[in-house]
């Protein structure tokens, strides 16, 4: 796994450096212009950069590189483990940079910073990034680059439709049910909501990992 991590880290330095700098630059420019908030900087950099992990699989597929990798002391299980670990490490790095940039912008604006609220809000973004990662990795392992793009688009549209349908369904629910749900979420507090989100993310990542392992074991090179 160490060799695969080094390979992807070098790929990140060579190919992802420009993308990363562009994300930071665009986020800062939008924030300075007043078109985006400091929290947007954190979410934009973290979530968008999480897509880079899936793109490393494309490089592994190029010119039958999979066959070469499997001649090395690399197992299919180890390959999946490395992709998830690399994804977590790279998004954490992007999140830290986004946090630093967002905090600088908050200080520049002269706003009072409530440390725990700010950290909790930003923590939600890395959880969202990991959920995106948990969706992209199995899809990318299952399908080739071109097919994966269409599958991701279909999944995105499906999620939007589900959210829309859910929002419409809420309007038909009895007011007592809506009030009970709102009271429950309010009662959780910020810490409770963060913990609930962490549990949901952990469940999504676990399901994704099991699915990715199954896909990789059956994958034909």
Secondary structure, 3 states (H helix, E strand, C coil): CHHHHHHHHHHHHHHHHHHHHHHHHHHHHHHHCCCCCHHHHHHHHHHHHCHHHHHHHHHHHHHHHHHHHHHCCCCHHHHHHHHHHHHHHHHHHHHHHHHHHHHHHHHHHCCCCCHHHHHHHHHHHHHHHHHHHHHHHHHHHHCCHHHHHHHHHHHHHHHHHHHHHHHHHHCCCCHHHHHHHHHHHHHHHHHHHHHHHHHHHHHHHHHHHHHHHHHHHHCCC
